[in-house]
């Protein structure tokens, strides 16, 4: 039985380490829930403070204790 839908809005991130040798970082976010994987667009040359305007991800939640995993990658 489906308990409901969850919408996550991604606004910005704060990265703690530099992963680039040359230039600025180009980060993106990945949300994983069960078999669903949602990936944001790449924020080119964002450095340590990427921003995503009005980026929404929808998930179907079946149980109250389900987890959504978030990674911000470069």
CHARMM internal coordinates of N, CA and C (Angstrom, degrees):
IC EDIT
DIST 1 N 1 CA 1.4475
DIST 1 CA 1 C 1.5325
ANGL 1 N 1 CA 1 C 109.03
DIST 1 C 2 N 1.3135
ANGL 1 CA 1 C 2 N 116.58
DIHE 1 N 1 CA 1 C 2 N 132.12
DIST 2 N 2 CA 1.4555
ANGL 1 C 2 N 2 CA 121.96
DIHE 1 CA 1 C 2 N 2 CA -179.79
DIST 2 CA 2 C 1.5157
ANGL 2 N 2 CA 2 C 109.74
DIHE 1 C 2 N 2 CA 2 C -80.18
DIST 2 C 3 N 1.3379
ANGL 2 CA 2 C 3 N 115.91
DIHE 2 N 2 CA 2 C 3 N 127.54
DIST 3 N 3 CA 1.4634
ANGL 2 C 3 N 3 CA 120.79
DIHE 2 CA 2 C 3 N 3 CA 177.31
DIST 3 CA 3 C 1.5187
ANGL 3 N 3 CA 3 C 111.00
DIHE 2 C 3 N 3 CA 3 C -82.46
DIST 3 C 4 N 1.3473
ANGL 3 CA 3 C 4 N 117.73
DIHE 3 N 3 CA 3 C 4 N -33.08
DIST 4 N 4 CA 1.4507
ANGL 3 C 4 N 4 CA 119.05
DIHE 3 CA 3 C 4 N 4 CA -179.98
DIST 4 CA 4 C 1.5127
ANGL 4 N 4 CA 4 C 112.93
DIHE 3 C 4 N 4 CA 4 C 164.60
DIST 4 C 5 N 1.3095
ANGL 4 CA 4 C 5 N 114.85
DIHE 4 N 4 CA 4 C 5 N -175.12
DIST 5 N 5 CA 1.4606
ANGL 4 C 5 N 5 CA 122.43
DIHE 4 CA 4 C 5 N 5 CA 178.66
DIST 5 CA 5 C 1.5178
ANGL 5 N 5 CA 5 C 109.52
DIHE 4 C 5 N 5 CA 5 C -110.39
DIST 5 C 6 N 1.3186
ANGL 5 CA 5 C 6 N 115.74
DIHE 5 N 5 CA 5 C 6 N 147.05
DIST 6 N 6 CA 1.4529
ANGL 5 C 6 N 6 CA 121.99
DIHE 5 CA 5 C 6 N 6 CA 178.05
DIST 6 CA 6 C 1.5186
ANGL 6 N 6 CA 6 C 108.33
DIHE 5 C 6 N 6 CA 6 C -124.25
DIST 6 C 7 N 1.3226
ANGL 6 CA 6 C 7 N 117.31
DIHE 6 N 6 CA 6 C 7 N 128.06
DIST 7 N 7 CA 1.4572
ANGL 6 C 7 N 7 CA 122.17
DIHE 6 CA 6 C 7 N 7 CA 174.89
DIST 7 CA 7 C 1.5197
ANGL 7 N 7 CA 7 C 108.59
DIHE 6 C 7 N 7 CA 7 C -112.06
DIST 7 C 8 N 1.3302
ANGL 7 CA 7 C 8 N 115.95
DIHE 7 N 7 CA 7 C 8 N 126.16
DIST 8 N 8 CA 1.4589
ANGL 7 C 8 N 8 CA 122.34
DIHE 7 CA 7 C 8 N 8 CA 177.29
DIST 8 CA 8 C 1.5190
ANGL 8 N 8 CA 8 C 107.51
DIHE 7 C 8 N 8 CA 8 C -108.81
DIST 8 C 9 N 1.3286
ANGL 8 CA 8 C 9 N 116.46
DIHE 8 N 8 CA 8 C 9 N 130.03
DIST 9 N 9 CA 1.4646
ANGL 8 C 9 N 9 CA 121.90
DIHE 8 CA 8 C 9 N 9 CA 176.81
DIST 9 CA 9 C 1.5180
ANGL 9 N 9 CA 9 C 108.51
DIHE 8 C 9 N 9 CA 9 C -107.70
DIST 9 C 10 N 1.3083
ANGL 9 CA 9 C 10 N 116.11
DIHE 9 N 9 CA 9 C 10 N 123.31
DIST 10 N 10 CA 1.4607
ANGL 9 C 10 N 10 CA 123.04
DIHE 9 CA 9 C 10 N 10 CA -179.04
DIST 10 CA 10 C 1.5262
ANGL 10 N 10 CA 10 C 108.69
DIHE 9 C 10 N 10 CA 10 C -96.71
DIST 10 C 11 N 1.3316
ANGL 10 CA 10 C 11 N 116.93
DIHE 10 N 10 CA 10 C 11 N 122.12
DIST 11 N 11 CA 1.4582
ANGL 10 C 11 N 11 CA 121.71
DIHE 10 CA 10 C 11 N 11 CA -179.69
DIST 11 CA 11 C 1.5264
ANGL 11 N 11 CA 11 C 112.34
DIHE 10 C 11 N 11 CA 11 C -107.48
DIST 11 C 12 N 1.3311
ANGL 11 CA 11 C 12 N 116.26
DIHE 11 N 11 CA 11 C 12 N -54.70
DIST 12 N 12 CA 1.4645
ANGL 11 C 12 N 12 CA 119.34
DIHE 11 CA 11 C 12 N 12 CA -176.35
DIST 12 CA 12 C 1.5142
ANGL 12 N 12 CA 12 C 110.23
DIHE 11 C 12 N 12 CA 12 C -157.64
DIST 12 C 13 N 1.3127
ANGL 12 CA 12 C 13 N 115.73
DIHE 12 N 12 CA 12 C 13 N 167.29
DIST 13 N 13 CA 1.4502
ANGL 12 C 13 N 13 CA 122.13
DIHE 12 CA 12 C 13 N 13 CA 177.14
DIST 13 CA 13 C 1.5168
ANGL 13 N 13 CA 13 C 110.09
DIHE 12 C 13 N 13 CA 13 C -135.74
DIST 13 C 14 N 1.3181
ANGL 13 CA 13 C 14 N 115.46
DIHE 13 N 13 CA 13 C 14 N 162.23
DIST 14 N 14 CA 1.4618
ANGL 13 C 14 N 14 CA 121.44
DIHE 13 CA 13 C 14 N 14 CA 174.91
DIST 14 CA 14 C 1.5241
ANGL 14 N 14 CA 14 C 106.51
DIHE 13 C 14 N 14 CA 14 C -129.59
DIST 14 C 15 N 1.3235
ANGL 14 CA 14 C 15 N 116.07
DIHE 14 N 14 CA 14 C 15 N 114.51
DIST 15 N 15 CA 1.4576
ANGL 14 C 15 N 15 CA 121.03
DIHE 14 CA 14 C 15 N 15 CA -178.74
DIST 15 CA 15 C 1.5235
ANGL 15 N 15 CA 15 C 109.53
DIHE 14 C 15 N 15 CA 15 C -94.03
DIST 15 C 16 N 1.3208
ANGL 15 CA 15 C 16 N 116.13
DIHE 15 N 15 CA 15 C 16 N 146.31
DIST 16 N 16 CA 1.4632
ANGL 15 C 16 N 16 CA 120.49
DIHE 15 CA 15 C 16 N 16 CA -173.91
DIST 16 CA 16 C 1.5226
ANGL 16 N 16 CA 16 C 114.16
DIHE 15 C 16 N 16 CA 16 C -103.17
DIST 16 C 17 N 1.3368
ANGL 16 CA 16 C 17 N 117.50
DIHE 16 N 16 CA 16 C 17 N -11.33
DIST 17 N 17 CA 1.4667
ANGL 16 C 17 N 17 CA 118.19
DIHE 16 CA 16 C 17 N 17 CA 179.31
DIST 17 CA 17 C 1.5261
ANGL 17 N 17 CA 17 C 109.89
DIHE 16 C 17 N 17 CA 17 C -144.62
DIST 17 C 18 N 1.3004
ANGL 17 CA 17 C 18 N 115.60
DIHE 17 N 17 CA 17 C 18 N 153.19
DIST 18 N 18 CA 1.4525
ANGL 17 C 18 N 18 CA 122.23
DIHE 17 CA 17 C 18 N 18 CA -179.50
DIST 18 CA 18 C 1.5229
ANGL 18 N 18 CA 18 C 109.58
DIHE 17 C 18 N 18 CA 18 C -87.09
DIST 18 C 19 N 1.3102
ANGL 18 CA 18 C 19 N 116.94
DIHE 18 N 18 CA 18 C 19 N 130.65
DIST 19 N 19 CA 1.4658
ANGL 18 C 19 N 19 CA 121.28
DIHE 18 CA 18 C 19 N 19 CA 179.94
DIST 19 CA 19 C 1.5281
ANGL 19 N 19 CA 19 C 112.33
DIHE 18 C 19 N 19 CA 19 C -110.51
DIST 19 C 20 N 1.3116
ANGL 19 CA 19 C 20 N 117.06
DIHE 19 N 19 CA 19 C 20 N 3.86
DIST 20 N 20 CA 1.4674
ANGL 19 C 20 N 20 CA 121.81
DIHE 19 CA 19 C 20 N 20 CA -178.32
DIST 20 CA 20 C 1.5255
ANGL 20 N 20 CA 20 C 111.05
DIHE 19 C 20 N 20 CA 20 C -110.90
DIST 20 C 21 N 1.3166
ANGL 20 CA 20 C 21 N 116.09
DIHE 20 N 20 CA 20 C 21 N 139.84
DIST 21 N 21 CA 1.4583
ANGL 20 C 21 N 21 CA 120.29
DIHE 20 CA 20 C 21 N 21 CA 173.37
DIST 21 CA 21 C 1.5279
ANGL 21 N 21 CA 21 C 110.57
DIHE 20 C 21 N 21 CA 21 C -85.14
DIST 21 C 22 N 1.3415
ANGL 21 CA 21 C 22 N 116.20
DIHE 21 N 21 CA 21 C 22 N -36.35
DIST 22 N 22 CA 1.4651
ANGL 21 C 22 N 22 CA 122.10
DIHE 21 CA 21 C 22 N 22 CA -178.79
DIST 22 CA 22 C 1.5185
ANGL 22 N 22 CA 22 C 108.39
DIHE 21 C 22 N 22 CA 22 C -128.11
DIST 22 C 23 N 1.2947
ANGL 22 CA 22 C 23 N 116.85
DIHE 22 N 22 CA 22 C 23 N 136.31
DIST 23 N 23 CA 1.4569
ANGL 22 C 23 N 23 CA 120.94
DIHE 22 CA 22 C 23 N 23 CA 175.66
DIST 23 CA 23 C 1.5163
ANGL 23 N 23 CA 23 C 112.92
DIHE 22 C 23 N 23 CA 23 C 78.37
DIST 23 C 24 N 1.3248
ANGL 23 CA 23 C 24 N 115.10
DIHE 23 N 23 CA 23 C 24 N -174.17
DIST 24 N 24 CA 1.4584
ANGL 23 C 24 N 24 CA 121.11
DIHE 23 CA 23 C 24 N 24 CA -179.87
DIST 24 CA 24 C 1.5201
ANGL 24 N 24 CA 24 C 110.55
DIHE 23 C 24 N 24 CA 24 C -92.34
DIST 24 C 25 N 1.3087
ANGL 24 CA 24 C 25 N 115.60
DIHE 24 N 24 CA 24 C 25 N 159.28
DIST 25 N 25 CA 1.4556
ANGL 24 C 25 N 25 CA 121.35
DIHE 24 CA 24 C 25 N 25 CA 179.35
DIST 25 CA 25 C 1.5237
ANGL 25 N 25 CA 25 C 110.72
DIHE 24 C 25 N 25 CA 25 C -73.62
DIST 25 C 26 N 1.3307
ANGL 25 CA 25 C 26 N 116.33
DIHE 25 N 25 CA 25 C 26 N 151.54
DIST 26 N 26 CA 1.4606
ANGL 25 C 26 N 26 CA 124.31
DIHE 25 CA 25 C 26 N 26 CA 178.62
DIST 26 CA 26 C 1.5353
ANGL 26 N 26 CA 26 C 108.72
DIHE 25 C 26 N 26 CA 26 C -119.99
DIST 26 C 27 N 1.3261
ANGL 26 CA 26 C 27 N 118.16
DIHE 26 N 26 CA 26 C 27 N 73.67
DIST 27 N 27 CA 1.4633
ANGL 26 C 27 N 27 CA 120.53
DIHE 26 CA 26 C 27 N 27 CA -172.39
DIST 27 CA 27 C 1.5330
ANGL 27 N 27 CA 27 C 113.97
DIHE 26 C 27 N 27 CA 27 C -77.40
DIST 27 C 28 N 1.3253
ANGL 27 CA 27 C 28 N 113.76
DIHE 27 N 27 CA 27 C 28 N 157.96
DIST 28 N 28 CA 1.4584
ANGL 27 C 28 N 28 CA 123.07
DIHE 27 CA 27 C 28 N 28 CA 172.82
DIST 28 CA 28 C 1.5249
ANGL 28 N 28 CA 28 C 107.37
DIHE 27 C 28 N 28 CA 28 C -146.74
DIST 28 C 29 N 1.3136
ANGL 28 CA 28 C 29 N 116.88
DIHE 28 N 28 CA 28 C 29 N 160.98
DIST 29 N 29 CA 1.4644
ANGL 28 C 29 N 29 CA 121.88
DIHE 28 CA 28 C 29 N 29 CA -178.26
DIST 29 CA 29 C 1.5225
ANGL 29 N 29 CA 29 C 109.94
DIHE 28 C 29 N 29 CA 29 C -112.66
DIST 29 C 30 N 1.3329
ANGL 29 CA 29 C 30 N 115.39
DIHE 29 N 29 CA 29 C 30 N 146.05
DIST 30 N 30 CA 1.4589
ANGL 29 C 30 N 30 CA 122.04
DIHE 29 CA 29 C 30 N 30 CA 176.74
DIST 30 CA 30 C 1.5223
ANGL 30 N 30 CA 30 C 108.41
DIHE 29 C 30 N 30 CA 30 C -127.65
DIST 30 C 31 N 1.3334
ANGL 30 CA 30 C 31 N 116.31
DIHE 30 N 30 CA 30 C 31 N 126.64
DIST 31 N 31 CA 1.4620
ANGL 30 C 31 N 31 CA 123.37
DIHE 30 CA 30 C 31 N 31 CA 176.87
DIST 31 CA 31 C 1.5231
ANGL 31 N 31 CA 31 C 107.70
DIHE 30 C 31 N 31 CA 31 C -111.44
DIST 31 C 32 N 1.3416
ANGL 31 CA 31 C 32 N 116.83
DIHE 31 N 31 CA 31 C 32 N 130.37
DIST 32 N 32 CA 1.4642
ANGL 31 C 32 N 32 CA 121.34
DIHE 31 CA 31 C 32 N 32 CA -179.57
DIST 32 CA 32 C 1.5213
ANGL 32 N 32 CA 32 C 109.78
DIHE 31 C 32 N 32 CA 32 C -125.49
DIST 32 C 33 N 1.3254
ANGL 32 CA 32 C 33 N 114.39
DIHE 32 N 32 CA 32 C 33 N 132.50
DIST 33 N 33 CA 1.4623
ANGL 32 C 33 N 33 CA 121.03
DIHE 32 CA 32 C 33 N 33 CA 177.59
DIST 33 CA 33 C 1.5234
ANGL 33 N 33 CA 33 C 107.69
DIHE 32 C 33 N 33 CA 33 C -146.55
DIST 33 C 34 N 1.3340
ANGL 33 CA 33 C 34 N 116.36
DIHE 33 N 33 CA 33 C 34 N 116.86
DIST 34 N 34 CA 1.4689
ANGL 33 C 34 N 34 CA 121.27
DIHE 33 CA 33 C 34 N 34 CA -174.74
DIST 34 CA 34 C 1.5201
ANGL 34 N 34 CA 34 C 109.16
DIHE 33 C 34 N 34 CA 34 C 50.69
DIST 34 C 35 N 1.3186
ANGL 34 CA 34 C 35 N 119.45
DIHE 34 N 34 CA 34 C 35 N -119.92
DIST 35 N 35 CA 1.4682
ANGL 34 C 35 N 35 CA 121.58
DIHE 34 CA 34 C 35 N 35 CA -179.83
DIST 35 CA 35 C 1.5225
ANGL 35 N 35 CA 35 C 113.05
DIHE 34 C 35 N 35 CA 35 C -95.15
DIST 35 C 36 N 1.3121
ANGL 35 CA 35 C 36 N 117.88
DIHE 35 N 35 CA 35 C 36 N -0.55
DIST 36 N 36 CA 1.4642
ANGL 35 C 36 N 36 CA 121.59
DIHE 35 CA 35 C 36 N 36 CA -178.59
DIST 36 CA 36 C 1.5231
ANGL 36 N 36 CA 36 C 110.41
DIHE 35 C 36 N 36 CA 36 C -89.71
DIST 36 C 37 N 1.3214
ANGL 36 CA 36 C 37 N 115.47
DIHE 36 N 36 CA 36 C 37 N 133.25
DIST 37 N 37 CA 1.4615
ANGL 36 C 37 N 37 CA 121.86
DIHE 36 CA 36 C 37 N 37 CA 176.11
DIST 37 CA 37 C 1.5264
ANGL 37 N 37 CA 37 C 107.54
DIHE 36 C 37 N 37 CA 37 C -129.24
DIST 37 C 38 N 1.3304
ANGL 37 CA 37 C 38 N 116.76
DIHE 37 N 37 CA 37 C 38 N 124.13
DIST 38 N 38 CA 1.4582
ANGL 37 C 38 N 38 CA 122.13
DIHE 37 CA 37 C 38 N 38 CA 177.50
DIST 38 CA 38 C 1.5261
ANGL 38 N 38 CA 38 C 108.36
DIHE 37 C 38 N 38 CA 38 C -118.52
DIST 38 C 39 N 1.3279
ANGL 38 CA 38 C 39 N 115.94
DIHE 38 N 38 CA 38 C 39 N 132.35
DIST 39 N 39 CA 1.4606
ANGL 38 C 39 N 39 CA 121.55
DIHE 38 CA 38 C 39 N 39 CA -177.75
DIST 39 CA 39 C 1.5273
ANGL 39 N 39 CA 39 C 109.01
DIHE 38 C 39 N 39 CA 39 C -121.70
DIST 39 C 40 N 1.3214
ANGL 39 CA 39 C 40 N 116.31
DIHE 39 N 39 CA 39 C 40 N 134.16
DIST 40 N 40 CA 1.4682
ANGL 39 C 40 N 40 CA 120.76
DIHE 39 CA 39 C 40 N 40 CA 177.31
DIST 40 CA 40 C 1.5248
ANGL 40 N 40 CA 40 C 109.67
DIHE 39 C 40 N 40 CA 40 C -78.16
DIST 40 C 41 N 1.3151
ANGL 40 CA 40 C 41 N 115.97
DIHE 40 N 40 CA 40 C 41 N 171.32
DIST 41 N 41 CA 1.4573
ANGL 40 C 41 N 41 CA 119.67
DIHE 40 CA 40 C 41 N 41 CA 172.08
DIST 41 CA 41 C 1.5358
ANGL 41 N 41 CA 41 C 108.59
DIHE 40 C 41 N 41 CA 41 C -73.95
DIST 41 C 42 N 1.2988
ANGL 41 CA 41 C 42 N 116.66
DIHE 41 N 41 CA 41 C 42 N 160.99
DIST 42 N 42 CA 1.4625
ANGL 41 C 42 N 42 CA 122.53
DIHE 41 CA 41 C 42 N 42 CA 178.49
DIST 42 CA 42 C 1.5243
ANGL 42 N 42 CA 42 C 108.17
DIHE 41 C 42 N 42 CA 42 C -80.22
DIST 42 C 43 N 1.3333
ANGL 42 CA 42 C 43 N 116.58
DIHE 42 N 42 CA 42 C 43 N 131.78
DIST 43 N 43 CA 1.4606
ANGL 42 C 43 N 43 CA 121.23
DIHE 42 CA 42 C 43 N 43 CA 175.40
DIST 43 CA 43 C 1.5267
ANGL 43 N 43 CA 43 C 107.12
DIHE 42 C 43 N 43 CA 43 C -94.32
DIST 43 C 44 N 1.3251
ANGL 43 CA 43 C 44 N 116.23
DIHE 43 N 43 CA 43 C 44 N 93.72
DIST 44 N 44 CA 1.4693
ANGL 43 C 44 N 44 CA 122.39
DIHE 43 CA 43 C 44 N 44 CA -174.97
DIST 44 CA 44 C 1.5216
ANGL 44 N 44 CA 44 C 112.48
DIHE 43 C 44 N 44 CA 44 C -59.75
DIST 44 C 45 N 1.3244
ANGL 44 CA 44 C 45 N 115.27
DIHE 44 N 44 CA 44 C 45 N 134.75
DIST 45 N 45 CA 1.4750
ANGL 44 C 45 N 45 CA 123.60
DIHE 44 CA 44 C 45 N 45 CA 176.75
DIST 45 CA 45 C 1.5231
ANGL 45 N 45 CA 45 C 112.94
DIHE 44 C 45 N 45 CA 45 C 53.67
DIST 45 C 46 N 1.3188
ANGL 45 CA 45 C 46 N 117.84
DIHE 45 N 45 CA 45 C 46 N 35.68
DIST 46 N 46 CA 1.4668
ANGL 45 C 46 N 46 CA 121.74
DIHE 45 CA 45 C 46 N 46 CA -176.64
DIST 46 CA 46 C 1.5169
ANGL 46 N 46 CA 46 C 113.04
DIHE 45 C 46 N 46 CA 46 C -80.64
DIST 46 C 47 N 1.3152
ANGL 46 CA 46 C 47 N 117.22
DIHE 46 N 46 CA 46 C 47 N -21.84
DIST 47 N 47 CA 1.4589
ANGL 46 C 47 N 47 CA 119.34
DIHE 46 CA 46 C 47 N 47 CA -178.01
DIST 47 CA 47 C 1.5224
ANGL 47 N 47 CA 47 C 111.85
DIHE 46 C 47 N 47 CA 47 C 68.43
DIST 47 C 48 N 1.3298
ANGL 47 CA 47 C 48 N 116.16
DIHE 47 N 47 CA 47 C 48 N -137.22
DIST 48 N 48 CA 1.4673
ANGL 47 C 48 N 48 CA 121.60
DIHE 47 CA 47 C 48 N 48 CA -175.55
DIST 48 CA 48 C 1.5280
ANGL 48 N 48 CA 48 C 113.56
DIHE 47 C 48 N 48 CA 48 C -82.73
DIST 48 C 49 N 1.3333
ANGL 48 CA 48 C 49 N 118.16
DIHE 48 N 48 CA 48 C 49 N -9.40
DIST 49 N 49 CA 1.4689
ANGL 48 C 49 N 49 CA 120.30
DIHE 48 CA 48 C 49 N 49 CA -174.72
DIST 49 CA 49 C 1.5338
ANGL 49 N 49 CA 49 C 111.75
DIHE 48 C 49 N 49 CA 49 C -129.43
DIST 49 C 50 N 1.3329
ANGL 49 CA 49 C 50 N 117.43
DIHE 49 N 49 CA 49 C 50 N 70.54
DIST 50 N 50 CA 1.4634
ANGL 49 C 50 N 50 CA 119.32
DIHE 49 CA 49 C 50 N 50 CA 178.70
DIST 50 CA 50 C 1.5242
ANGL 50 N 50 CA 50 C 111.24
DIHE 49 C 50 N 50 CA 50 C -67.45
DIST 50 C 51 N 1.3327
ANGL 50 CA 50 C 51 N 115.17
DIHE 50 N 50 CA 50 C 51 N 149.19
DIST 51 N 51 CA 1.4651
ANGL 50 C 51 N 51 CA 120.86
DIHE 50 CA 50 C 51 N 51 CA 178.10
DIST 51 CA 51 C 1.5247
ANGL 51 N 51 CA 51 C 108.75
DIHE 50 C 51 N 51 CA 51 C -132.18
DIST 51 C 52 N 1.3050
ANGL 51 CA 51 C 52 N 115.64
DIHE 51 N 51 CA 51 C 52 N 135.36
DIST 52 N 52 CA 1.4543
ANGL 51 C 52 N 52 CA 122.31
DIHE 51 CA 51 C 52 N 52 CA 176.99
DIST 52 CA 52 C 1.5241
ANGL 52 N 52 CA 52 C 106.86
DIHE 51 C 52 N 52 CA 52 C -124.75
DIST 52 C 53 N 1.3085
ANGL 52 CA 52 C 53 N 117.83
DIHE 52 N 52 CA 52 C 53 N 120.84
DIST 53 N 53 CA 1.4651
ANGL 52 C 53 N 53 CA 120.72
DIHE 52 CA 52 C 53 N 53 CA -177.72
DIST 53 CA 53 C 1.5247
ANGL 53 N 53 CA 53 C 109.95
DIHE 52 C 53 N 53 CA 53 C -91.33
DIST 53 C 54 N 1.3172
ANGL 53 CA 53 C 54 N 115.51
DIHE 53 N 53 CA 53 C 54 N 125.56
DIST 54 N 54 CA 1.4635
ANGL 53 C 54 N 54 CA 122.14
DIHE 53 CA 53 C 54 N 54 CA 174.52
DIST 54 CA 54 C 1.5252
ANGL 54 N 54 CA 54 C 113.38
DIHE 53 C 54 N 54 CA 54 C 49.97
DIST 54 C 55 N 1.3136
ANGL 54 CA 54 C 55 N 117.21
DIHE 54 N 54 CA 54 C 55 N 46.46
DIST 55 N 55 CA 1.4537
ANGL 54 C 55 N 55 CA 121.83
DIHE 54 CA 54 C 55 N 55 CA 175.11
DIST 55 CA 55 C 1.5198
ANGL 55 N 55 CA 55 C 108.15
DIHE 54 C 55 N 55 CA 55 C -96.08
DIST 55 C 56 N 1.3337
ANGL 55 CA 55 C 56 N 116.70
DIHE 55 N 55 CA 55 C 56 N 117.95
DIST 56 N 56 CA 1.4689
ANGL 55 C 56 N 56 CA 121.92
DIHE 55 CA 55 C 56 N 56 CA -174.78
DIST 56 CA 56 C 1.5292
ANGL 56 N 56 CA 56 C 110.31
DIHE 55 C 56 N 56 CA 56 C -118.10
DIST 56 C 57 N 1.3308
ANGL 56 CA 56 C 57 N 115.00
DIHE 56 N 56 CA 56 C 57 N 142.65
DIST 57 N 57 CA 1.4588
ANGL 56 C 57 N 57 CA 121.66
DIHE 56 CA 56 C 57 N 57 CA 176.01
DIST 57 CA 57 C 1.5215
ANGL 57 N 57 CA 57 C 108.02
DIHE 56 C 57 N 57 CA 57 C -128.74
DIST 57 C 58 N 1.3291
ANGL 57 CA 57 C 58 N 117.13
DIHE 57 N 57 CA 57 C 58 N 131.87
DIST 58 N 58 CA 1.4660
ANGL 57 C 58 N 58 CA 122.18
DIHE 57 CA 57 C 58 N 58 CA -178.81
DIST 58 CA 58 C 1.5215
ANGL 58 N 58 CA 58 C 110.34
DIHE 57 C 58 N 58 CA 58 C -108.86
DIST 58 C 59 N 1.3249
ANGL 58 CA 58 C 59 N 115.62
DIHE 58 N 58 CA 58 C 59 N 136.05
DIST 59 N 59 CA 1.4605
ANGL 58 C 59 N 59 CA 122.59
DIHE 58 CA 58 C 59 N 59 CA 178.66
DIST 59 CA 59 C 1.5203
ANGL 59 N 59 CA 59 C 109.42
DIHE 58 C 59 N 59 CA 59 C -130.79
DIST 59 C 60 N 1.3355
ANGL 59 CA 59 C 60 N 116.17
DIHE 59 N 59 CA 59 C 60 N 144.24
DIST 60 N 60 CA 1.4590
ANGL 59 C 60 N 60 CA 121.77
DIHE 59 CA 59 C 60 N 60 CA 172.83
DIST 60 CA 60 C 1.5233
ANGL 60 N 60 CA 60 C 107.19
DIHE 59 C 60 N 60 CA 60 C -95.23
DIST 60 C 61 N 1.3194
ANGL 60 CA 60 C 61 N 116.36
DIHE 60 N 60 CA 60 C 61 N 123.06
DIST 61 N 61 CA 1.4618
ANGL 60 C 61 N 61 CA 122.49
DIHE 60 CA 60 C 61 N 61 CA -177.83
DIST 61 CA 61 C 1.5282
ANGL 61 N 61 CA 61 C 108.59
DIHE 60 C 61 N 61 CA 61 C -105.97
DIST 61 C 62 N 1.3368
ANGL 61 CA 61 C 62 N 116.25
DIHE 61 N 61 CA 61 C 62 N 123.98
DIST 62 N 62 CA 1.4663
ANGL 61 C 62 N 62 CA 120.97
DIHE 61 CA 61 C 62 N 62 CA -179.08
DIST 62 CA 62 C 1.5173
ANGL 62 N 62 CA 62 C 112.79
DIHE 61 C 62 N 62 CA 62 C -100.93
DIST 62 C 63 N 1.3169
ANGL 62 CA 62 C 63 N 116.65
DIHE 62 N 62 CA 62 C 63 N -29.92
DIST 63 N 63 CA 1.4660
ANGL 62 C 63 N 63 CA 121.71
DIHE 62 CA 62 C 63 N 63 CA -178.66
DIST 63 CA 63 C 1.5238
ANGL 63 N 63 CA 63 C 109.23
DIHE 62 C 63 N 63 CA 63 C -129.42
DIST 63 C 64 N 1.3068
ANGL 63 CA 63 C 64 N 116.84
DIHE 63 N 63 CA 63 C 64 N 149.03
DIST 64 N 64 CA 1.4650
ANGL 63 C 64 N 64 CA 121.71
DIHE 63 CA 63 C 64 N 64 CA -176.45
DIST 64 CA 64 C 1.5268
ANGL 64 N 64 CA 64 C 113.13
DIHE 63 C 64 N 64 CA 64 C -65.42
DIST 64 C 65 N 1.3276
ANGL 64 CA 64 C 65 N 118.67
DIHE 64 N 64 CA 64 C 65 N -24.44
DIST 65 N 65 CA 1.4603
ANGL 64 C 65 N 65 CA 121.01
DIHE 64 CA 64 C 65 N 65 CA -175.10
DIST 65 CA 65 C 1.5334
ANGL 65 N 65 CA 65 C 113.94
DIHE 64 C 65 N 65 CA 65 C -100.25
DIST 65 C 66 N 1.3178
ANGL 65 CA 65 C 66 N 118.55
DIHE 65 N 65 CA 65 C 66 N 15.10
DIST 66 N 66 CA 1.4567
ANGL 65 C 66 N 66 CA 120.72
DIHE 65 CA 65 C 66 N 66 CA 179.51
DIST 66 CA 66 C 1.5204
ANGL 66 N 66 CA 66 C 110.98
DIHE 65 C 66 N 66 CA 66 C -68.72
DIST 66 C 67 N 1.3283
ANGL 66 CA 66 C 67 N 115.67
DIHE 66 N 66 CA 66 C 67 N 148.74
DIST 67 N 67 CA 1.4656
ANGL 66 C 67 N 67 CA 121.06
DIHE 66 CA 66 C 67 N 67 CA -177.54
DIST 67 CA 67 C 1.5196
ANGL 67 N 67 CA 67 C 110.94
DIHE 66 C 67 N 67 CA 67 C -113.10
DIST 67 C 68 N 1.3276
ANGL 67 CA 67 C 68 N 115.16
DIHE 67 N 67 CA 67 C 68 N 147.61
DIST 68 N 68 CA 1.4500
ANGL 67 C 68 N 68 CA 122.21
DIHE 67 CA 67 C 68 N 68 CA 172.87
DIST 68 CA 68 C 1.5242
ANGL 68 N 68 CA 68 C 106.84
DIHE 67 C 68 N 68 CA 68 C -118.73
DIST 68 C 69 N 1.3295
ANGL 68 CA 68 C 69 N 116.35
DIHE 68 N 68 CA 68 C 69 N 126.46
DIST 69 N 69 CA 1.4609
ANGL 68 C 69 N 69 CA 121.25
DIHE 68 CA 68 C 69 N 69 CA -178.15
DIST 69 CA 69 C 1.5297
ANGL 69 N 69 CA 69 C 108.45
DIHE 68 C 69 N 69 CA 69 C -98.91
DIST 69 C 70 N 1.3357
ANGL 69 CA 69 C 70 N 115.85
DIHE 69 N 69 CA 69 C 70 N 138.66
DIST 70 N 70 CA 1.4601
ANGL 69 C 70 N 70 CA 122.09
DIHE 69 CA 69 C 70 N 70 CA -177.30
DIST 70 CA 70 C 1.5245
ANGL 70 N 70 CA 70 C 108.21
DIHE 69 C 70 N 70 CA 70 C -125.03
DIST 70 C 71 N 1.3387
ANGL 70 CA 70 C 71 N 116.41
DIHE 70 N 70 CA 70 C 71 N 132.05
DIST 71 N 71 CA 1.4580
ANGL 70 C 71 N 71 CA 122.51
DIHE 70 CA 70 C 71 N 71 CA 173.25
DIST 71 CA 71 C 1.5180
ANGL 71 N 71 CA 71 C 107.62
DIHE 70 C 71 N 71 CA 71 C -130.36
DIST 71 C 72 N 1.3309
ANGL 71 CA 71 C 72 N 116.63
DIHE 71 N 71 CA 71 C 72 N 137.91
DIST 72 N 72 CA 1.4572
ANGL 71 C 72 N 72 CA 120.83
DIHE 71 CA 71 C 72 N 72 CA 170.25
DIST 72 CA 72 C 1.5167
ANGL 72 N 72 CA 72 C 106.02
DIHE 71 C 72 N 72 CA 72 C -111.66
DIST 72 C 73 N 1.3283
ANGL 72 CA 72 C 73 N 115.30
DIHE 72 N 72 CA 72 C 73 N 119.31
DIST 73 N 73 CA 1.4686
ANGL 72 C 73 N 73 CA 121.96
DIHE 72 CA 72 C 73 N 73 CA -171.88
DIST 73 CA 73 C 1.5116
ANGL 73 N 73 CA 73 C 110.18
DIHE 72 C 73 N 73 CA 73 C -119.35
DIST 73 C 74 N 1.3237
ANGL 73 CA 73 C 74 N 114.28
DIHE 73 N 73 CA 73 C 74 N 166.43
DIST 74 N 74 CA 1.4606
ANGL 73 C 74 N 74 CA 120.65
DIHE 73 CA 73 C 74 N 74 CA 176.29
DIST 74 CA 74 C 1.5047
ANGL 74 N 74 CA 74 C 108.72
DIHE 73 C 74 N 74 CA 74 C -126.92
END
COOR INIT
IC SEED 1 N 1 CA 1 C
IC BUILD
